[in-house]
């Protein structure tokens, strides 16, 4: 049965949980009873509602005899579009988003009148585990904060008592003076906490969603169009990597390190990232003939080298000061050469996307192919980006060819050549955030305002490109790493970093824990979670999984890696490349 048909059929009542109390529904399933009050049999057809709007043909679902009813099992992950056929005519097109473990009914009468879908048994709330976890973490944070507060108060009280006792016995000696207290300098203490916190949020979220995210739809990557929480982690990781490029290059130039040497160090780091990415792709015994060349770390390595190289060659060792009406743009004016190069690369990406002729496909196609548009573009998956990857990589490409919405699609790579070229803009926007951080180092509030302004501008441009929906000239798609996707995720990155900087470095309301621990060893955690993905005690298998049980396991995996990161942080172990 085609993957896009969301209904699981049962031939006997003994195997149908909707008609047998001894059987239970699986995760993301509900019961749907169709009451056929017609004197002739009918045929039901259905497809996912998103696919229906992309002109997918509905698939045969079930046959219901005259004056009878049939109970079916329906997927609750996505909204469903359905109708029935009687005497070769389509009747009662309807759409509905079923909820997990609910039981629903649909009445079809002889007079061609169909009722709205109604609820027979109320569904359970699958999001209660999220609320419970949130409450546990909030209570835990409050308890930890309260404990630290009292510990600090006790320490201050003891220090004050000690000073009072010493003042009673005589003047303080130089060796007893609080000013003589030694301050221990560690690797962690000299790092920018807001940067580590941002990176920690990205890597821990990546660990959580890569392990399944409780199998919630919004913690899984979008099927093709749209944006979910899981879609944010890679662009955020690339964005914060761009921000650190400014810190790295600027500090090395101030130490009078040759630019050629800085570029070679950047190349070395990029090659290490690419090698680690290939190790991840082949660590499960993949044959060399089928080894996937592209990947997350490969994309990060290539985009890092491009942006670090541009910044190294063009960054001014000493900042120019601009006066007059354009003084507020000095962070952009200082980097006009860098922006010219980045915008040229972005223009090349757009020109290839909209002008490259792909055999049998329209120019500027962004879609998944498969069942969309009545299978007219079944061999056009990914448009120009997919065509280039398949032509250059051949078998060395992402091999998932079943899409949960659009059925069978051609091989395509979410981190392929064109997507990597598009991701350069994400890293460059992170570089721009870094310029703001160091260009206005005496004006914290100015930094925050500028980051928010960038977020608003990028968000507005992305909104107009995608028409504030899943449509538009350039729709939002993580699989295609479209420009609207790049701008949207970068807009969110600017907002998040501005908030973190305000709380952590500006007002010092929060130290960034526990995310700052993970951010200090992000690559180690990323590599480690891949190699332990199916190993105890990080995870284990259970019978009859539910959202609650899987969410608990995936959350435990993330917490365990956070504890490992905390241990490394306390031991002042910072593993970097």
C-alpha positions in Angstrom: 0.0 0.0 0.0 1.3 3.5 -0.9 2.8 5.4 2.0 0.6 8.4 1.4 -2.6 6.5 2.1 -3.0 7.3 5.8 -5.5 4.5 6.6 -4.5 1.1 7.9 -7.1 -1.6 6.8 -8.1 -4.6 8.8 -10.0 -7.5 7.2 -11.5 -9.0 10.4 -13.0 -7.6 13.5 -10.6 -9.6 15.6 -7.6 -7.6 14.3 -9.4 -4.2 14.2 -8.9 -2.2 17.5 -11.8 -0.1 16.5 -14.1 -3.1 16.7 -12.3 -5.3 19.3 -12.0 -4.0 22.9 -9.1 -6.4 23.4 -7.0 -4.6 20.8 -5.4 -1.2 21.3 -4.7 1.6 18.9 -1.1 2.4 18.1 0.6 5.8 18.4 -0.9 8.5 16.2 -4.0 6.5 15.4 -7.7 7.1 15.8 -10.9 5.3 14.8 -13.2 6.5 12.1 -16.6 4.9 11.6 -18.4 5.6 8.3 -22.2 4.9 8.3 -23.4 4.3 4.8 -27.2 4.8 4.7 -27.3 4.5 0.9 -28.9 1.6 -0.8 -25.8 1.0 -2.9 -22.2 0.4 -1.9 -19.7 3.3 -1.9 -16.0 3.7 -2.2 -14.0 5.9 0.0 -10.9 7.9 -1.2 -8.4 9.9 0.8 -5.1 11.6 1.0 -3.3 14.0 3.3 -4.8 17.5 3.1 -1.5 19.1 2.3 -0.9 16.8 -0.6 -4.5 17.3 -1.8 -3.8 21.1 -2.1 -0.7 20.2 -4.1 -3.0 18.4 -6.6 -2.3 14.9 -5.4 -4.8 12.3 -6.5 -6.8 10.7 -3.7 -6.1 7.0 -3.2 -8.6 4.2 -2.7 -9.3 3.9 1.0 -12.1 1.4 1.7 -15.4 0.0 0.3 -18.5 0.2 2.4 -21.5 -2.0 1.6 -25.0 -0.6 1.3 -26.8 0.2 4.5 -23.8 -0.7 6.7 -20.9 0.8 8.5 -17.2 0.3 8.5 -14.7 1.3 11.2 -11.3 2.3 9.9 -8.0 3.3 11.5 -6.7 6.7 10.5 -3.4 8.5 11.0 -3.5 11.6 13.2 -0.2 13.1 12.2 -1.6 15.3 9.5 -5.0 16.6 8.4 -6.9 14.3 6.1 -8.9 15.0 3.0 -11.5 12.4 1.9 -14.7 11.8 -0.1 -16.8 8.9 -1.4 -17.7 7.7 -4.9 -21.1 6.5 -5.8 -22.1 5.6 -9.3 -18.9 7.1 -10.6 -19.6 10.5 -9.0 -17.6 12.1 -6.2 -19.6 13.2 -3.1 -19.0 15.0 0.2 -15.4 16.3 0.0 -14.4 17.0 3.5 -11.2 17.6 5.6 -10.5 16.8 9.2 -7.6 16.6 11.6 -8.2 13.5 13.8 -6.8 13.4 17.3 -4.9 10.4 18.8 -7.1 7.7 20.3 -10.3 9.4 19.4 -13.3 7.7 17.8 -15.1 9.7 15.1 -18.2 9.1 12.9 -19.4 10.3 9.5 -23.0 9.7 8.4 -23.8 9.4 4.6 -27.5 9.4 3.6 -29.4 8.3 0.5 -30.2 11.9 -0.2 -26.6 12.6 -0.8 -26.4 14.5 2.5 -23.3 13.9 4.5 -22.9 15.1 8.1 -19.9 16.8 9.5 -17.4 14.5 11.2 -18.4 14.2 14.8 -16.8 12.8 17.9 -18.0 9.4 19.4 -15.2 9.0 21.9 -13.2 11.9 23.1 -9.5 11.7 22.2 -6.7 11.8 24.8 -4.4 14.8 25.1 -1.0 13.7 23.6 0.7 16.9 24.8 0.3 16.3 28.6 3.8 14.8 28.7 5.2 18.1 27.4 3.4 20.0 30.1 4.5 17.6 32.8 8.2 17.9 31.6 7.9 21.6 31.5 6.6 21.7 35.1 9.3 19.4 36.3 12.1 21.5 34.8 10.6 24.7 36.1 10.3 23.3 39.6 13.8 21.9 39.4 15.2 25.3 38.2 13.4 27.1 41.0 14.8 24.6 43.6 18.3 24.9 42.2 18.1 28.7 42.1 16.7 28.9 45.7 19.5 26.5 47.0 22.2 28.6 45.3 20.7 31.8 46.7 20.8 30.4 50.3 24.3 29.0 49.8 25.5 32.4 48.6 23.8 34.1 51.6 25.5 31.7 54.0 28.9 32.3 52.4 28.5 36.0 52.6 27.4 35.7 56.2 30.4 33.6 57.1 32.8 36.0 55.3 31.3 39.0 57.1 31.6 37.2 60.5 35.2 36.3 59.7 36.0 39.9 58.9 34.3 41.1 62.0 36.2 38.7 64.2 39.5 39.7 62.6 38.7 43.4 63.1 38.2 42.7 66.8 41.6 41.1 67.1 43.5 43.7 65.1 44.0 45.2 61.6 44.0 42.9 58.6 47.3 41.8 57.4 48.0 42.0 53.6 47.8 38.3 53.3 44.4 38.3 54.9 42.9 41.0 52.7 40.0 40.0 50.5 41.8 41.9 47.7 44.5 39.3 47.8 42.1 36.4 47.0 43.3 34.5 44.0 41.0 34.3 41.0 41.3 31.0 39.1 41.3 31.5 35.3 39.9 28.6 33.4 39.2 27.9 29.7 35.5 28.1 30.4 35.7 31.4 32.3 37.1 33.4 29.4 34.4 32.2 26.9 31.4 34.4 26.0 28.5 32.8 27.8 25.7 33.9 25.5 27.5 32.3 22.6 28.0 29.0 24.4 24.4 29.1 25.6 23.0 29.6 22.1 25.2 26.8 20.7 24.2 24.6 23.6 20.5 25.2 22.9 21.1 24.2 19.3 23.1 21.1 20.0 20.8 19.8 22.7 17.8 20.4 20.6 19.6 18.6 17.8 20.2 15.6 20.0 16.6 15.6 21.2 15.1 15.7 17.7 17.6 13.3 16.1 16.6 10.7 18.7 13.0 11.1 17.7 11.6 14.0 19.7 8.9 11.8 21.2 7.6 11.3 17.7 5.7 14.5 17.9 5.2 16.1 14.4 6.6 19.5 15.4 9.8 17.8 16.8 10.3 16.1 13.4 11.5 17.7 10.2 8.7 19.0 8.0 7.9 16.6 5.1 8.8 19.3 2.5 7.2 22.7 3.0 6.8 24.6 6.2 8.8 25.0 9.4 9.1 22.9 12.6 11.2 23.0 15.7 13.5 20.4 14.2 14.1 22.5 11.1 15.7 25.3 13.3 18.7 23.4 14.7 21.0 23.1 11.7 20.6 26.8 10.6 21.1 27.9 14.2 24.2 25.9 14.5 25.5 27.4 11.3 24.5 30.9 12.3 26.3 30.8 15.7 29.4 29.3 13.9 29.4 32.4 11.8 29.3 34.7 14.8 32.4 33.0 16.3 34.3 33.5 13.0 34.5 37.2 13.8 35.9 36.5 17.3 38.4 34.1 16.0 39.7 36.0 13.0 39.8 39.4 14.8 41.7 38.0 17.8 44.3 36.3 15.5 44.8 39.5 13.4 45.4 41.5 16.5 48.1 39.0 17.4 49.7 39.8 14.0 49.2 36.2 12.7 49.6 36.1 9.0 46.3 35.9 7.0 47.6 33.0 5.0 48.2 31.1 8.2 44.7 31.9 9.5 43.3 30.6 6.2 45.3 27.4 6.5 43.9 26.9 10.1 40.4 27.5 8.8 41.0 24.9 6.0 42.3 22.4 8.6 39.2 22.8 10.7 36.9 22.5 7.7 38.6 19.3 6.6 38.3 17.8 10.1 34.6 18.6 10.1 34.1 17.0 6.7 36.1 13.9 7.8 33.9 13.6 10.9 30.8 13.9 8.8 32.0 11.1 6.5 32.7 8.9 9.6 29.2 9.5 10.8 27.8 8.6 7.4 29.8 5.4 7.3 29.9 4.2 10.9 27.1 1.7 10.4 29.1 -0.3 7.9 28.0 1.5 4.8 29.6 0.3 1.6 32.1 2.7 0.0 30.1 2.5 -3.2 27.0 3.9 -1.4 28.7 6.2 1.1 26.8 9.5 1.3 29.2 12.4 0.7 27.1 15.2 2.0 25.9 15.7 5.5 25.5 18.2 8.4 29.1 18.5 9.4 30.2 18.6 5.7 27.9 21.5 5.2 29.2 23.2 8.3 32.8 22.6 7.3 32.4 24.0 3.8 30.4 27.1 4.7 32.8 27.8 7.6 35.8 27.8 5.3 34.1 30.0 2.7 33.0 32.6 5.3 36.2 32.4 7.4 38.2 32.8 4.2 36.3 35.8 3.1 36.5 37.4 6.5 40.2 36.7 6.8 41.1 38.2 3.4 38.9 41.3 3.7 38.6 42.1 7.5 40.3 45.3 8.5 42.7 44.8 11.5 41.7 48.2 12.8 38.1 49.4 12.5 37.3 52.6 10.5 35.1 55.1 12.3 32.3 56.6 10.2 30.7 59.9 11.1 27.6 61.7 9.8 24.3 60.4 8.7 25.6 56.9 8.0 27.5 56.4 11.2 24.8 53.9 12.4 25.7 51.6 9.4 29.4 51.4 10.2 29.2 47.7 10.9 27.9 47.1 7.4 30.0 49.8 5.6 33.2 48.2 7.1 32.2 44.9 5.5 30.9 46.0 2.1 33.4 43.8 0.3 32.3 40.7 2.3 28.6 41.5 1.6 29.3 41.9 -2.1 30.9 38.5 -2.3 28.1 36.8 -0.2 25.3 38.4 -2.2 27.0 37.3 -5.4 27.0 33.7 -4.1 23.4 34.1 -3.2 22.6 35.4 -6.6 24.3 32.5 -8.2 22.2 30.1 -6.2 19.0 31.9 -7.3 20.0 32.0 -10.9 20.8 28.3 -10.9 17.5 27.6 -9.2 15.3 29.6 -11.6 17.2 29.4 -14.9 19.0 26.0 -15.0 17.1 23.7 -17.4 16.2 20.4 -15.8 15.0 17.7 -18.2 11.2 17.3 -18.1 10.8 19.9 -15.3 9.7 23.5 -15.1 12.3 26.1 -14.2 12.2 27.4 -10.7 10.6 24.2 -9.3 11.0 23.7 -5.6 8.6 20.8 -5.1 9.1 17.2 -4.0 7.8 15.5 -7.1 6.2 12.2 -6.2 2.4 12.4 -6.2 2.1 16.1 -6.3 0.6 17.8 -9.4 -1.0 14.5 -10.4 2.5 13.0 -10.7 3.3 15.4 -13.6 6.7 16.2 -12.0 7.4 12.9 -10.4 11.0 13.0 -11.7 11.6 16.6 -10.6 12.3 16.1 -6.9 14.2 19.1 -5.6 14.2 20.9 -9.0 17.7 22.2 -10.0 19.2 21.4 -6.6 18.1 17.8 -6.7 19.2 17.4 -10.4 22.7 18.8 -9.6 23.2 16.5 -6.6 22.0 13.4 -8.5 24.2 14.3 -11.5 27.4 14.9 -9.4 27.0 12.5 -6.5 25.3 9.6 -8.2 24.7 6.9 -5.6 26.6 8.9 -2.9 23.5 10.8 -1.9 20.8 10.8 0.8 18.9 7.5 0.1 15.5 8.3 1.7 13.1 8.1 -1.2 9.8 7.7 0.7 8.1 10.9 1.7 5.3 10.7 4.4 3.2 13.1 2.4 4.1 12.8 -1.3 5.0 9.1 -1.5 7.8 7.9 -3.7 10.3 10.7 -4.6 13.7 10.7 -6.2 16.9 10.8 -4.1 17.8 14.3 -3.0 20.2 15.6 -0.4 19.1 18.2 2.2 22.8 19.1 2.7 23.7 18.9 -1.0 25.7 21.3 -3.2 23.0 23.9 -3.8 21.8 23.7 -0.2 25.3 24.2 1.0 25.7 27.3 -1.2 22.4 28.6 0.2 23.6 27.9 3.8 26.6 30.3 3.2 24.1 33.1 3.7 23.1 31.8 7.1 26.8 31.7 8.2 27.3 35.2 6.8 24.4 36.5 8.7 25.9 35.0 11.8 29.2 36.8 10.9 27.2 40.0 10.7 25.8 39.4 14.2 29.4 39.0 15.4 30.4 42.3 13.8 27.7 44.0 15.8 28.9 42.2 19.0 32.5 43.6 18.6 31.9 46.8 16.7 29.6 48.3 19.4 31.4 46.7 22.4 30.7 49.7 24.7 27.0 50.0 23.8 25.2 46.8 24.9 21.7 48.2 24.3 22.7 49.3 20.7 23.7 45.7 20.0 20.4 44.4 21.1 18.5 46.9 19.1 20.5 46.2 15.9 20.0 42.4 16.3 16.2 42.9 16.6 16.3 45.2 13.6 18.0 42.5 11.5 15.5 40.0 12.7 12.6 42.2 11.6 14.0 43.0 8.2 14.9 39.4 7.5 11.5 38.2 8.7 9.7 40.7 6.5 11.7 39.7 3.4 11.1 36.0 4.0 7.4 36.7 4.6 7.0 38.4 1.2 9.0 35.7 -0.6 6.8 32.9 0.8 3.6 34.9 0.7 3.3 34.4 4.5 2.3 30.8 3.9 3.6 27.5 2.3 3.1 29.0 -1.1 4.8 32.1 -2.7 7.6 32.7 -5.1 10.1 31.0 -2.8 8.3 28.7 -0.3 9.9 27.8 3.0 11.5 24.4 2.7 14.3 22.9 4.8 14.8 20.1 2.3 15.6 22.7 -0.3 17.3 25.2 2.0 15.4 27.9 0.2 16.3 31.6 0.6 13.0 32.2 2.5 13.9 29.3 4.9 17.4 30.8 5.4 16.0 34.3 6.1 13.3 33.0 8.4 15.6 30.8 10.6 18.2 33.5 10.7 15.6 36.0 11.9 14.7 33.7 14.7 18.4 33.3 15.5 18.9 37.1 15.8 15.9 37.2 18.2 17.1 34.3 20.3 20.7 35.6 20.6 19.5 39.1 21.4 17.4 37.7 24.3 20.2 35.5 25.6 22.7 38.4 25.4 20.3 40.7 27.3 19.8 38.1 30.1 23.3 36.7 30.3 25.9 39.3 29.4 24.0 42.6 29.7 22.0 42.2 32.9 23.6 39.0 34.2 20.2 37.7 35.2 21.0 34.1 34.1 24.4 32.3 33.7 23.1 30.3 30.7 23.1 26.9 32.6 22.7 24.2 31.7 23.0 25.0 28.0 26.3 26.8 28.3 27.9 23.5 29.4 26.8 21.8 26.2 27.8 24.8 24.1 31.4 24.5 25.3 31.7 21.0 23.8 29.1 21.1 21.1 31.0 19.0 18.4 31.9 16.3 21.0 28.3 16.0 22.0 27.1 15.9 18.4 29.5 13.2 17.5 28.9 11.2 20.7 25.1 11.2 20.4 25.4 9.7 16.9 27.6 6.8 18.1 25.4 6.1 21.1 22.1 6.6 19.4 20.9 3.0 19.9 23.0 2.1 23.0 22.1 1.7 26.6 22.0 3.8 28.9 21.3 6.5 26.4 18.2 4.8 25.0 16.4 1.4 24.9 13.5 -0.2 23.1 10.0 -0.7 24.6 6.9 -2.6 23.6 3.9 -0.6 22.5 5.6 2.8 22.5 3.5 5.9 23.1 4.3 9.6 22.8 4.8 9.8 26.6 7.2 6.9 26.8 9.3 7.9 23.8 9.3 11.5 24.9 10.6 10.4 28.3 13.4 8.3 26.7 14.4 11.0 24.3 14.4 13.6 27.1 16.5 11.3 29.2 19.0 11.0 26.4 19.3 14.7 26.2 19.6 15.1 29.9 22.3 12.5 30.1 24.4 14.3 27.5 23.8 17.5 29.4 25.2 15.8 32.5 28.3 14.6 30.6 28.8 18.2 29.3 28.5 19.5 32.8 31.2 17.1 34.0 33.5 18.2 31.2 32.8 21.8 32.0 33.6 21.4 35.7 36.9 19.6 34.8 37.7 22.5 32.5 37.8 20.1 29.5 37.0 22.0 26.3 37.2 19.7 23.2 37.5 21.9 20.1 38.8 21.4 16.6 
